[in-house]
Amino acid sequence: MDLSSINWLLLPASLKAAAIQLFRGMLLFLLLAVDVLTNYRIRVKQGAVT
């Protein structure tokens, strides 16, 4: 067990819940961004001015 795991075990429960909720929010945002970018491909043409 490394030092970061030990520090994680010593955190209060509310802070652990907040960290997990933050991670889940970032994961949701990433999945939504990937979904949008795969449905609406943004193509950049060389030399085109937008």
Protein Blocks (a to p, Z undefined) as FASTA:
>chain_A
ZZklmmmmmpcfklmmmmmmmmmmmmmmmmmmmmmmmmmccdddehiaZZ
